[in-house]
Amino acid sequence: MINIAIFSSSSGSNAENFVHFFKNHTSIRVSLILCNNPNAFVLERAKKLNVPSVVFTKNDFYASDTVEKILTDDGIDFIILAGFLWLVPVSLIEKYPHRILNIHPALLPRYGGKGMYGERVHCAVKQAGDLQTGITIHLVNHHFDEGQILFQSIIGIEKDDSVAIIAEKVHAAEYRFYPQISAFYISGIYTNL
């Protein structure tokens, strides 16, 4: 069985979607949720979904091997970032080369980089008057939103779409494609490890 750990800082709707998607999968499962925010709703979701969860601190992540040890002890093969807002340390990227995936709520390289997440991205898209946005699923490297792009989906925007409507359209695409593309990628790369 291929074990996925999901990292989240937020409400965890994408994390929950992953758990449901892989629930009856024959070779991949979500076996752990890690969170850097003790008040994040993702922890409630994990409890309800019967998925073990761990809260970690900045020190655990950047100044010790605590998080790496948790991942090793749980036999984690791949990491999925789902609303996780911290830059992944080099040591973790090196431990999981080409095995950390992230999703960005826009068509990278536009509207990417530090501080560009969630509603901030949708506001920037709206302010620019763009008539399309999308999602980008990419590998994680040493910089925010600069890893190899695996998949993009374009989403049309009407001129009078509010930021909330743009967000709704983007979330629908995230829920549809993120687990599916991750499954294709994981299944393909895992056979080559």
N, C-alpha and C positions, 0 to 999 in steps of 0.2 A: 504494500500500500504506500502511495506517495503522500506524505504529510505536508499540509500547508499551514503556515502561521499567518494570521492576518494582523497587521499593525493598524491601529486606529486611534485618533485623538478626539473623535466626535460622536455623533449620534449612532453611527454604525449601521445605517440602512444598507450600504453596500456590503458590509460584513455579513449581515443577516441574509442578503440575497445570495452570497457565496455559499453560506451554510446550506440553504435550501437547494441550491443548484447541485451541490456535490453530495447531498444526503444519500442518494442511492447509486452514486457513481461506483463503478466496479474497481477502479484503481487509484482514485484521488479522493482525499477527504480533508476537511478543515478540522485540524486537531487542536488548535490553540489560537486564542485571541490575546494580543498584547496591547496595552494601552498606557500612554504617558500622562493621562489625565484622570485622576481618581474620581472625578465627578461626571465623566462622560457617560452618556446613555448606552453606549456600546456594551458597557459592563452589565447592565440590566438585560440587554438583548442576549448576551452570552449565557447568562444564568437561565433565562427562559428557554434557550435553545440547547441547554445541557452541554455547552462547549466550555472547557476549562479556560479561565482568563487569568492574566497576570498584569498587575500594575507595576510600572517601573519608573524610576526617577531619571533626571538628566545625568546624574552621577553614574547610575547603573548603566546608562547607554553610552556615555562618552568617556568616562574615567575608569571603568572597570570592565571585567569580562562577564558581569552578571547576566546580561541579556543573551550573550553568546552561549553561555553555559545552559541557560534555560532552553534555548533552541536545540542545542546538542542533546541534552538530557531527554527531550521530547522527540528526538529523531526527525527534526524538521528538515524537509528537502527543498522547499520553496517558500518565499515570503511574498505576500501580497500587501501592498500599501493601499489602504482604503480610508481616505480622509486623515492621513497621518501627516503632521505638519513639520516634523523635524527632519533636518538633513541626515541621511543615513551615514554613519561613520565609515571611514575607509576600511577598517578592520572587518566590518560586517559584509561590505561589498566584496572584499577579497575572499572571505569565507564562503560566500554564496555568489560566485561569478556567474553572470547571466541568469541568475535564479531569483532576482528581486524585481517584481513588476509594480508599476504604478499607473494610475489613470489621472489625466488632467482634463478639466472641463472646458477645453478650447482646442483649437487646431494649432498645436505647437508648430513652429516656434513662437507664434503670436501669443501674447498674454501669458507668458511663462515667467519663471524665475521666482526668487525669494519674495514672499509676501503675496504672491498671486495664487489665490485659492478661493474656492466657493463663490460666494456672492461678489467678492472683489473682481473676479474674472468676468462674471455676467454684467456687472456695472460697467466695466471697461469696454466690453463688446457693445453694449447699448449706447454708451457715450460716443463711441467711434462711428455709430450709425451703420455698423456692419449688417448685411442682410443674410449672413450665414455664420454659424459657429459650429461647434462639434465637440467630439471627444478624441483624446489621443491616449492610447495604451502604449507604454514604453518601458524599456528596461531602466533600471536605476543605476546611475553612475555617481561620480563625486560632486556633481553640481545639480542644483534644482532644475528639473524638467529638461535636461540635456541628453538623457540616455537614448539609445537606439530606439527609433519608433517601430513598433510592431504592427499597429493598426490605427487608422483614423476613420471616423464616420462624420460626414457633413450633415448639419442640421440647418434647415432654412428658418429664417426669422422674418416675421412681418414687421413693417415699420412701427406699428403701434403696439407691438409686444412689450409688455412690462418686463422688468428684471425678473420678477417672480415667474412669469410665463416662460422666459428664456431658461431659467433654472429648471423648471418642470420638464421642458423638452430635453434638456441635457441629462437630467436624472433618468428619464425614460431610456435614453440611449445607453447610459452607464449600466443600468440594470439588465438591459438586453444583451449588450456585447461583452462587458468586462469578464464575467465568469466563463462565457463561451470561448472567447479568444484566449483567455488564460489556460483553459483546458486543452485547447489545440496546441498552444505553445508548450505547456508542461509535458504533454504526452509526446510531442515531437522531440524536445530537447532531452527528456529523461532517458530515452533509448540511446542517446549519444554520449551520455556521461560515462 
